Amino acid sequence: MDRKLFLKTSCALCGLAGAVAFIESCKKNKMSTTPQGPTVNFTLDLSQPANASLNTSGNSLASQGVIIVNMGGAYIAIAEACTHAGCNITYAKSSNNFVCPCHGGTFDTNGKVTGGPPLAPLKKYTVTQSGTILTIAG
């Protein structure tokens, strides 16, 4: 093989390998189907101004890697990092689900994947209320 043909072939193969690696990086991979999220145990005082948004139904607040949502007097808490690429999800009040802005992943209020590339659900936490204190654990 002459030098020119060798270089052309080598460059073509390197380009192909790079393209495959790029495509594979966003492809659904063999991820765990176990809910993913940090282990937490913290409290929020709803009487504090920083947490006051949670006093209104449909509002949410992110704290310590968890999104807490007021579901009409009951509270839910879901892991904040998308299980696909780790982007921070948000709560979409209008559709009553969680949305990842990076690749369009969606999750229901139990953390179950409802669309997009994530395979693993989000971890759901236990929320207990005593007066104005919410305890989020799990």
Backbone hydrogen bonds, N-H to C=O, Kabsch-Sander energy under -0.5 kcal/mol:
donor,donor_aa,acceptor,acceptor_aa,energy
6,F,2,D,-2.3
7,L,3,R,-2.5
8,K,4,K,-2.2
9,T,5,L,-2.5
10,S,6,F,-2.6
11,C,7,L,-2.6
12,A,8,K,-2.2
13,L,9,T,-2.4
14,C,10,S,-2.3
15,G,11,C,-2.4
16,L,12,A,-2.2
17,A,13,L,-2.5
18,G,14,C,-2.2
19,A,15,G,-2.2
20,V,16,L,-2.4
21,A,17,A,-2.2
22,F,18,G,-2.2
23,I,19,A,-2.5
24,E,20,V,-2.7
25,S,21,A,-1.4
26,C,22,F,-0.6
26,C,23,I,-1.1
27,K,23,I,-0.6
27,K,24,E,-0.5
31,M,29,N,-2.1
36,Q,121,P,-2.3
40,V,38,P,-0.5
42,F,136,I,-2.3
44,L,134,L,-2.4
46,L,44,L,-0.7
46,L,132,T,-3.8
48,Q,45,D,-1.8
51,N,48,Q,-1.7
52,A,48,Q,-0.6
52,A,49,P,-0.9
54,L,51,N,-1.9
55,N,52,A,-2.1
56,T,53,S,-1.5
58,G,70,N,-3.4
59,N,56,T,-1.9
61,L,68,I,-2.1
63,S,66,V,-3.0
66,V,63,S,-1.4
67,I,78,I,-3.3
68,I,61,L,-3.1
68,I,66,V,-0.5
69,V,76,I,-2.6
70,N,59,N,-2.5
71,M,69,V,-0.8
71,M,74,A,-3.7
76,I,69,V,-2.1
77,A,125,Y,-0.6
78,I,67,I,-2.4
79,A,123,K,-2.5
80,E,65,G,-2.7
82,C,87,C,-3.3
86,G,82,C,-1.5
89,I,80,E,-3.0
90,T,99,V,-2.2
92,A,90,T,-0.5
92,A,97,N,-3.4
93,K,91,Y,-0.9
95,S,92,A,-0.6
96,N,92,A,-1.4
97,N,92,A,-1.3
98,F,107,F,-3.0
99,V,90,T,-2.7
100,C,105,G,-3.0
104,G,100,C,-1.2
106,T,115,G,-2.3
107,F,98,F,-2.4
108,D,112,K,-2.5
111,G,108,D,-2.0
114,T,106,T,-3.0
115,G,106,T,-1.3
122,L,111,G,-2.7
123,K,36,Q,-2.3
125,Y,77,A,-2.9
126,T,137,A,-2.6
128,T,135,T,-2.2
130,S,133,I,-2.5
133,I,130,S,-1.8
134,L,44,L,-3.1
134,L,132,T,-0.6
135,T,128,T,-2.8
136,I,42,F,-3.0
136,I,134,L,-0.5
137,A,126,T,-2.3
137,A,135,T,-0.5
138,G,40,V,-2.1
